[in-house]
Amino acid sequence: MSNISWKELPFGYYKTDYNVRCYYRNGKWGELETTDSENITMHMAATCLHYGQEAFEGLKAFRGVDGKIRLFRPYENAKRLIRSANGVMMAPVPEDLFVKACVEVVKKNERFVPPSGSGASLYLRPLLIGTGAEVGVKPANEYLFIVFAGPVGPYFKEGFKPVKMQIVEDADRAAPLGTGTLKVGGNYAASLYSGQRAHDEGFSNCIYLDAKEKKYIDEAGAANFFGIKNNTYVTPKSTSILPSITNMSLRELAEEMGLKVEQRHIPVEELSTFDEVAACGTAAVVSPISLIVDRGTGKEYNFSNEPGTVCTKLYNTLKGIQEGLIEDKHNWNLIIETK
Ligand SMILES: *Cc1c(COP(=O)(O)O)cnc(C)c1O
């Protein structure tokens, strides 16, 4: 695929050769199927369309300097999809089936795995939906699990650069004991309005506060939040944020770098005491933040326009492991055997 300009690719849908599917019917999962169709046919009363029986995942495959393709921590995504499935009463996809489908979709689309050093990667999108027809409010008895993939460009096209974020005072993405800990579409629907408004007002995304007291930092758009001060990595503890696999990995790396790690409430006013703040997730790994404006109070929290030293070190280490430049001591990468 030498005619793709890998570096220019946006984060968006890109048609590849194949996707992988599996159907749950009569109480069990069937065989994995590979197809070149981009469409699905389903009953108009499918529960995913009416009652939000839907969950998804996102993970990346990288071609390393040694030419090998690495999938980053797919078993963690498998476990999280099981939690999401249980949370909205869907048939969970067994871990091994999940990983097998991910490996298969990478192999079948190998020509779309960007070359090493391009900064681009192959983004995998596993999706689980209730397809059984119901009009009464109850879980479906049939499900479809799909994994599709497509190349995405480097998140930071002009280099690793801090972004501006807006704290929203008048919207929540998830209730304190709601579905915030699950990767379900409904949370995204709930965040579209405030996310779009933040864009329109000049910010890259918004930061949500805890829905109950509106005092603590919760989620940073579709990413987790962390701050650095006093040689400590601080990230919110909350019952409404999605447990990010990137954040979990960064916490381990931070500890190994000699930082303390704290998962606790972060009051908004504490923002002024951090040396560095950032959002983290699969898309960017680490996205440093240069400015946070509280939309409710108008208060501004300023940080450096350049990425901080700790954020940079965490970013380079995690990317280095994903791209095979740094030894993978934790066994996070699944190496995909290709011919
Ligand atoms: C997917 C997601 C994240 C990031 O999780 P990773 O596993 O690091 O990609 C964070 N917050 C929300 C709301 C998400 O949906």
The ligand as an SDF file (V2000), in Angstrom:
LIG
                    3D

 15 15  0  0  0  0  0  0  0  0999 V2000
  -12.0380    4.5500   25.4930 C   0  0  0  0  0  0  0  0  0  0  0  0
  -12.1430    5.6220   26.5060 C   0  0  0  0  0  0  0  0  0  0  0  0
  -11.0250    6.0890   27.2450 C   0  0  0  0  0  0  0  0  0  0  0  0
   -9.6240    5.6280   26.9770 C   0  0  0  0  0  0  0  0  0  0  0  0
   -9.3960    4.2860   27.2250 O   0  0  0  0  0  0  0  0  0  0  0  0
   -8.1280    3.5630   26.6060 P   0  0  0  0  0  0  0  0  0  0  0  0
   -8.2960    2.1540   26.9950 O   0  0  0  0  0  0  0  0  0  0  0  0
   -6.9230    4.1850   27.2210 O   0  0  0  0  0  0  0  0  0  0  0  0
   -8.1730    3.8100   25.1380 O   0  0  0  0  0  0  0  0  0  0  0  0
  -11.2350    7.0350   28.2300 C   0  0  0  0  0  0  0  0  0  0  0  0
  -12.4590    7.5440   28.4630 N   0  0  0  0  0  0  0  0  0  0  0  0
  -13.5430    7.1480   27.7650 C   0  0  0  0  0  0  0  0  0  0  0  0
  -14.8630    7.7490   28.0670 C   0  0  0  0  0  0  0  0  0  0  0  0
  -13.4170    6.1770   26.7690 C   0  0  0  0  0  0  0  0  0  0  0  0
  -14.5040    5.7960   26.0860 O   0  0  0  0  0  0  0  0  0  0  0  0
  1  2  1  0
  2  3  1  0
  2 14  2  0
  3  4  1  0
  3 10  2  0
  4  5  1  0
  5  6  1  0
  6  7  2  0
  6  8  1  0
  6  9  1  0
 10 11  1  0
 11 12  2  0
 12 13  1  0
 12 14  1  0
 14 15  1  0
M  END
$$$$
